[in-house]
Amino acid sequence: MYPIATMCRLLSVSTSGYYAWINRSPSARSLRNHELTARIRKIHEGSRETYGRLRIHAELMTEGIRIGGKRVARLMREAGIQGVTRRKAYRTTIRGRVPHMIPDLVDRKFVADSPNRLWVADITYIPTWAGILFLAVVLDAFYRKIIGWAIEGNLRTELVLQALNMALHQRRPTKVVHHSDQGCQYTSIAFGNRCKEAGVRPSTGSVGDCFDNAMCESFFATLECELIARRRFKT
């Protein structure tokens, strides 16, 4: 809209300096930033657009690309790349009214030296157009793999029994520790009897403390953030 000479005079820039800048080749750092942004975008797309700065930075370091976390954050911001965020919490744990004597056999040490030594379990919810569904899972701490799960439209004890039965059918363990929160489903008589019948040692953490069941909470955080919160299920 305005002559170059006029703009250079008003902005205290020499005309020759302006033309030297506009005709100059991109710097090595600019070229490197362009390459890094392309790689960051590919990693982000490969994660179904779920990875944020921390996991993209970890992936780049795994590939042998030495780069600072702040630089990754800046390149992502300039390219409009961002990871998914957490959804609002929903209360699923309701403590049973009947006192119980289930000990905490884990004490926040979610480590197993072999399969079928420690299972962790919990319940989350899945919103759908037809109403709320509840998902119960059983996770083997050794593999960090789901080995039993069930989905129902209610929070009755049968939900967690189905998940436990699937895990028992697949693994047939002996003296495995089954750790959960103090939800009324896990402290019910029916669930306790099934554990006793199968030789499962029940364990529960304290009330209202997510760290006492951190491994399963971590799995649900990933599932909810990367899948459930990004989809809308009709049924």
FIDREN-452801 format. One record per residue: x negated, y, z negated of N, C-alpha, C in turn; residue in one letter. Coordinates in steps of 0.02 Angstrom, whole numbers, plus 50000, padded with zeros to 5 digits. Example, Ala and Ser with C-alpha at 12.3 -4.5 7.8 and 13.67 -1.06 7.14 Angstrom:
REM residues 2
n_X	n_Y	n_Z	ca_X	ca_Y	ca_Z	c_X	c_Y	c_Z	marpa
49340	49716	49610	49385	49775	49610	49340	49835	49610	A
49358	49888	49646	49316	49947	49643	49355	50002	49606	S
REM end
This chain:
REM residues 235
n_X	n_Y	n_Z	ca_X	ca_Y	ca_Z	c_X	c_Y	c_Z	marpa
49959	49939	50000	50000	50000	50000	49957	50063	50000	M
49894	50058	49975	49851	50117	49970	49784	50103	50003	Y
49751	50154	50027	49685	50144	50059	49634	50116	50008	P
49590	50074	50033	49539	50043	49991	49496	50096	49958	I
49475	50147	49996	49430	50199	49970	49464	50236	49912	A
49529	50250	49918	49565	50286	49865	49568	50243	49801	T
49585	50180	49809	49590	50135	49750	49522	50128	49717	M
49468	50120	49757	49401	50113	49727	49382	50176	49689	C
49399	50235	49715	49382	50297	49680	49419	50304	49614	R
49484	50286	49614	49524	50292	49553	49504	50241	49500	L
49481	50183	49522	49462	50129	49475	49387	50128	49461	L
49351	50179	49486	49279	50185	49473	49241	50124	49498	S
49258	50101	49558	49224	50045	49590	49197	50068	49656	V
49135	50050	49671	49107	50070	49735	49139	50031	49792	S
49147	50063	49848	49177	50030	49906	49134	49972	49930	T
49069	49982	49931	49024	49928	49952	49026	49869	49903	S
49033	49885	49839	49038	49832	49789	49102	49791	49798	G
49157	49826	49815	49220	49790	49826	49214	49742	49885	Y
49186	49765	49941	49181	49721	50000	49131	49664	49988	Y
49079	49677	49948	49033	49623	49931	49068	49570	49890	A
49112	49592	49843	49148	49544	49801	49197	49502	49841	W
49234	49535	49886	49287	49499	49923	49258	49450	49973	I
49197	49462	49996	49166	49418	50045	49120	49367	50014	N
49112	49370	49947	49066	49325	49913	49097	49256	49906	R
49056	49204	49913	49080	49135	49903	49097	49123	49830	S
49143	49077	49815	49160	49061	49745	49098	49038	49707	P
49095	49056	49644	49038	49035	49602	49041	48960	49588	S
48985	48934	49565	48982	48862	49548	49032	48845	49493	A
49041	48891	49445	49089	48879	49391	49161	48878	49418	R
49176	48923	49465	49243	48924	49494	49257	48860	49532	S
49207	48836	49569	49216	48774	49606	49225	48715	49558	L
49186	48716	49503	49193	48662	49453	49261	48664	49420	R
49285	48724	49405	49352	48730	49375	49405	48703	49422	N
49397	48715	49486	49445	48690	49535	49445	48614	49536	H
49385	48583	49533	49380	48510	49532	49411	48482	49468	E
49396	48514	49411	49423	48490	49348	49498	48496	49346	L
49525	48550	49372	49598	48559	49372	49632	48505	49413	T
49601	48488	49470	49629	48434	49511	49629	48368	49474	A
49574	48355	49437	49570	48292	49399	49620	48292	49342	R
49626	48349	49308	49674	48356	49253	49745	48344	49278	I
49760	48373	49336	49828	48364	49364	49841	48291	49380	R
49791	48255	49406	49799	48184	49423	49810	48142	49360	K
49772	48156	49307	49782	48120	49244	49851	48134	49216	I
49872	48196	49219	49938	48215	49194	49994	48180	49232	H
49988	48178	49298	50039	48144	49338	50038	48069	49326	E
49978	48040	49314	49972	47969	49300	50003	47949	49234	G
50010	47997	49188	50042	47984	49124	50117	47998	49125	S
50145	48005	49185	50215	48025	49194	50228	48094	49163	R
50176	48137	49169	50180	48206	49146	50193	48211	49071	E
50164	48162	49033	50173	48162	48960	50111	48186	48923	T
50051	48177	48951	49990	48193	48915	49982	48268	48904	Y
49962	48286	48844	49944	48355	48828	49869	48363	48827	G
49846	48419	48798	49775	48436	48800	49731	48383	48767	R
49752	48357	48709	49710	48311	48672	49697	48246	48711	L
49750	48217	48739	49742	48153	48773	49710	48162	48841	R
49722	48217	48875	49688	48230	48938	49613	48240	48925	I
49597	48276	48872	49526	48286	48855	49493	48219	48839	H
49528	48176	48801	49500	48110	48785	49490	48068	48848	A
49537	48072	48895	49531	48035	48958	49471	48059	48999	E
49461	48124	49001	49404	48151	49038	49339	48129	49006	L
49335	48130	48940	49275	48107	48905	49262	48034	48917	M
49316	47994	48920	49309	47922	48935	49280	47911	49004	T
49297	47955	49051	49272	47950	49119	49201	47978	49126	E
49173	48002	49071	49105	48028	49073	49101	48101	49092	G
49157	48136	49093	49158	48208	49109	49152	48247	49044	I
49096	48281	49034	49084	48318	48973	49115	48388	48980	R
49163	48401	48938	49200	48464	48942	49230	48478	48874	I
49234	48542	48856	49261	48562	48792	49337	48561	48793	G
49367	48550	48734	49439	48549	48729	49471	48616	48746	G
49438	48671	48727	49465	48737	48742	49466	48751	48816	K
49417	48726	48852	49416	48735	48925	49471	48696	48957	R
49483	48635	48933	49539	48595	48959	49605	48632	48947	V
49613	48659	48887	49675	48696	48871	49684	48756	48917	A
49629	48793	48930	49634	48852	48973	49652	48833	49045	R
49619	48780	49071	49634	48759	49140	49705	48734	49146	L
49729	48698	49095	49798	48674	49097	49847	48733	49094	M
49832	48782	49053	49875	48841	49048	49878	48880	49114	R
49820	48888	49145	49818	48925	49208	49853	48887	49264	E
49852	48820	49260	49885	48780	49312	49958	48764	49295	A
49981	48787	49237	50051	48773	49218	50063	48701	49200	G
50013	48666	49174	50018	48596	49155	50027	48591	49079	I
50076	48554	49057	50086	48545	48985	50116	48476	48971	Q
50101	48450	48912	50128	48386	48891	50197	48393	48863	G
50227	48336	48846	50294	48337	48818	50291	48353	48744	V
50346	48377	48716	50349	48396	48646	50397	48350	48609	T
50392	48351	48543	50434	48308	48501	50505	48334	48499	R
50552	48286	48491	50622	48306	48482	50637	48314	48408	R
50695	48340	48392	50715	48349	48322	50725	48281	48289	K
50711	48279	48224	50718	48217	48187	50792	48200	48175	A
50806	48137	48167	50873	48113	48153	50868	48062	48098	Y
50909	48068	48048	50903	48024	47989	50932	47956	48005	R
50890	47904	47997	50912	47836	48007	50903	47794	47944	T
50858	47814	47899	50844	47776	47839	50892	47796	47784	T
50931	47748	47760	50977	47759	47704	50959	47709	47651	I
50936	47733	47594	50914	47688	47542	50974	47650	47512	R
50964	47586	47500	51017	47546	47470	51030	47567	47398	G
51091	47561	47376	51109	47580	47307	51086	47529	47256	R
51078	47467	47277	51061	47414	47230	50986	47414	47218	V
50963	47417	47155	50891	47416	47142	50860	47351	47167	P
50798	47354	47188	50765	47295	47213	50693	47295	47189	H
50661	47239	47197	50593	47231	47172	50547	47210	47229	M
50554	47241	47288	50511	47225	47344	50447	47266	47339	I
50389	47235	47333	50326	47272	47323	50300	47301	47389	P
50254	47347	47384	50218	47373	47442	50153	47333	47449	D
50153	47285	47495	50095	47242	47505	50044	47271	47553	L
50059	47328	47582	50016	47358	47634	49975	47416	47607	V
50007	47459	47567	49973	47517	47538	49939	47560	47591	D
49974	47571	47646	49951	47613	47702	49889	47587	47738	R
49872	47524	47727	49815	47494	47762	49843	47450	47819	K
49854	47481	47876	49885	47447	47933	49831	47413	47974	F
49799	47364	47944	49744	47328	47976	49757	47253	47969	V
49748	47217	48024	49755	47144	48023	49697	47114	48061	A
49666	47061	48033	49608	47030	48065	49627	46977	48116	D
49692	46962	48121	49715	46913	48170	49791	46923	48181	S
49819	46894	48233	49891	46901	48245	49932	46870	48189	P
49994	46894	48182	50042	46865	48136	50019	46867	48063	N
49982	46920	48045	49964	46931	47976	50004	46990	47947	R
50016	47040	47989	50053	47099	47967	50099	47122	48023	L
50164	47124	48008	50213	47153	48053	50242	47216	48020	W
50253	47267	48060	50286	47327	48034	50351	47337	48074	V
50402	47363	48041	50468	47369	48072	50501	47434	48053	A
50544	47457	48097	50582	47519	48083	50639	47524	48133	D
50680	47577	48124	50738	47589	48166	50736	47661	48192	I
50753	47671	48254	50762	47738	48281	50828	47740	48320	T
50845	47799	48346	50908	47804	48383	50895	47827	48454	Y
50942	47809	48499	50938	47828	48569	51004	47861	48588	I
51005	47926	48603	51067	47959	48623	51087	47940	48694	P
51150	47926	48704	51177	47912	48771	51242	47951	48779	T
51266	47955	48841	51330	47990	48853	51387	47954	48819	W
51379	47889	48808	51433	47850	48778	51428	47848	48701	A
51377	47879	48673	51368	47879	48600	51297	47861	48580	G
51286	47855	48516	51219	47841	48489	51207	47766	48486	I
51149	47745	48510	51126	47676	48503	51068	47675	48453	L
51061	47620	48418	51007	47612	48370	50960	47556	48392	F
50896	47570	48390	50844	47523	48411	50802	47502	48351	L
50799	47437	48338	50757	47409	48285	50700	47370	48318	A
50639	47379	48292	50582	47345	48321	50541	47311	48267	V
50502	47260	48288	50451	47229	48246	50386	47232	48285	V
50334	47260	48254	50270	47272	48288	50215	47233	48252	L
50175	47196	48291	50118	47159	48263	50059	47208	48256	D
50035	47216	48195	49982	47265	48183	49916	47247	48217	A
49905	47183	48231	49842	47163	48262	49839	47186	48335	F
49893	47174	48373	49896	47193	48443	49925	47262	48454	Y
49958	47290	48402	49998	47351	48410	50049	47341	48466	R
50081	47283	48465	50127	47264	48518	50195	47247	48487	K
50249	47267	48522	50316	47251	48500	50330	47177	48515	I
50347	47139	48463	50360	47068	48473	50432	47049	48458	I
50471	47097	48435	50542	47085	48423	50580	47151	48424	G
50639	47151	48454	50678	47213	48456	50752	47197	48466	W
50794	47244	48449	50867	47236	48458	50898	47305	48463	A
50953	47310	48500	50990	47373	48509	51064	47360	48494	I
51092	47402	48452	51163	47398	48436	51192	47469	48429	E
51257	47473	48427	51291	47537	48417	51305	47551	48345	G
51274	47514	48300	51286	47524	48228	51221	47510	48190	N
51223	47524	48126	51164	47514	48083	51173	47458	48033	L
51213	47408	48051	51222	47352	48006	51160	47308	48004	R
51158	47265	47954	51099	47223	47942	51085	47177	48002	T
51137	47159	48040	51127	47115	48097	51076	47144	48147	E
51071	47210	48150	51024	47242	48196	50952	47221	48181	L
50932	47228	48118	50862	47211	48101	50852	47135	48099	V
50905	47098	48085	50900	47025	48087	50886	47000	48158	L
50918	47031	48207	50906	47011	48277	50834	47024	48297	Q
50808	47083	48277	50738	47099	48294	50691	47050	48260	A
50703	47035	48196	50661	46987	48160	50665	46918	48191	L
50725	46896	48209	50733	46829	48238	50696	46823	48305	N
50696	46876	48344	50659	46874	48407	50584	46866	48394	M
50559	46903	48344	50488	46898	48328	50471	46828	48302	A
50514	46801	48259	50503	46734	48233	50504	46682	48287	L
50550	46689	48335	50555	46640	48390	50493	46642	48434	H
50466	46702	48446	50408	46708	48490	50343	46687	48456	Q
50336	46701	48391	50272	46691	48358	50269	46632	48310	R
50324	46615	48278	50326	46560	48229	50269	46567	48179	R
50268	46621	48140	50212	46634	48095	50217	46595	48029	P
50164	46599	47991	50163	46571	47924	50136	46624	47877	T
50175	46642	47826	50155	46690	47775	50138	46759	47804	K
50174	46780	47854	50163	46847	47881	50196	46899	47835	V
50165	46957	47828	50193	47012	47790	50236	47055	47836	V
50299	47066	47817	50345	47108	47856	50355	47173	47817	H
50327	47228	47843	50328	47292	47808	50378	47339	47841	H
50417	47374	47800	50467	47422	47825	50477	47476	47773	S
50525	47521	47787	50544	47570	47736	50597	47538	47690	D
50627	47578	47647	50677	47552	47600	50748	47563	47625	Q
50757	47559	47691	50825	47563	47718	50867	47505	47693	G
50932	47518	47686	50976	47467	47657	50978	47403	47699	C
50962	47408	47764	50962	47348	47806	50905	47301	47784	Q
50846	47331	47769	50788	47290	47752	50789	47267	47679	Y
50830	47298	47637	50834	47276	47568	50897	47236	47554	T
50934	47219	47606	50996	47183	47597	50983	47110	47578	S
51034	47078	47549	51028	47008	47529	51019	46963	47591	I
51055	46978	47644	51051	46937	47705	50981	46939	47734	A
50951	46998	47736	50883	47003	47764	50833	46968	47718	F
50841	46976	47653	50797	46943	47606	50800	46868	47611	G
50861	46841	47620	50869	46769	47626	50837	46743	47690	N
50842	46782	47745	50812	46760	47808	50736	46759	47802	R
50708	46808	47769	50635	46810	47758	50613	46750	47717	C
50650	46735	47665	50633	46679	47622	50637	46613	47660	K
50688	46607	47701	50697	46545	47740	50641	46536	47791	E
50615	46591	47820	50563	46587	47872	50493	46592	47843	A
50486	46599	47778	50420	46606	47749	50388	46674	47760	G
50429	46725	47771	50404	46793	47782	50400	46829	47715	V
50347	46866	47704	50338	46904	47642	50360	46976	47653	R
50417	46997	47628	50440	47066	47638	50400	47116	47598	P
50393	47176	47627	50356	47230	47595	50389	47295	47615	S
50394	47342	47568	50423	47408	47583	50380	47463	47553	T
50382	47521	47586	50347	47579	47559	50392	47617	47512	G
50370	47677	47492	50410	47718	47448	50465	47754	47487	S
50509	47787	47452	50567	47820	47484	50546	47888	47512	V
50568	47902	47573	50557	47967	47603	50485	47984	47619	G
50442	47935	47629	50372	47947	47644	50354	47912	47709	D
50349	47950	47764	50337	47919	47829	50267	47888	47833	C
50220	47910	47791	50152	47884	47794	50149	47811	47770	F
50198	47790	47730	50200	47721	47707	50218	47673	47762	D
50243	47699	47819	50258	47656	47876	50232	47690	47939	N
50171	47717	47934	50144	47761	47985	50135	47728	48053	A
50116	47664	48054	50104	47632	48119	50167	47627	48161	M
50222	47608	48130	50285	47604	48168	50311	47674	48184	C
50302	47722	48138	50322	47791	48152	50283	47818	48212	E
50219	47800	48217	50178	47823	48272	50204	47795	48338	S
50222	47731	48338	50249	47701	48399	50314	47736	48420	F
50358	47747	48373	50421	47781	48388	50410	47852	48413	F
50360	47887	48385	50346	47955	48407	50327	47956	48481	A
50286	47907	48501	50267	47903	48572	50327	47884	48616	T
50364	47834	48594	50422	47812	48633	50473	47868	48642	L
50488	47903	48588	50539	47955	48590	50515	48015	48631	E
50451	48034	48621	50425	48093	48655	50418	48081	48730	C
50392	48022	48749	50375	48010	48819	50430	47978	48860	E
50481	47949	48827	50534	47917	48865	50603	47942	48846	L
50622	47931	48783	50691	47944	48763	50709	48018	48770	I
50664	48062	48748	50679	48134	48750	50679	48162	48821	A
50651	48124	48869	50647	48148	48938	50698	48117	48984	R
50741	48073	48957	50791	48039	48996	50860	48049	48966	R
50911	48043	49008	50980	48045	48984	51015	47983	49010	R
51032	47938	48963	51062	47874	48981	51138	47880	48980	F
51170	47857	49033	51244	47861	49036	51276	47812	48989	K
51249	47751	48984	51278	47699	48940	51223	47668	48899	T
REM end
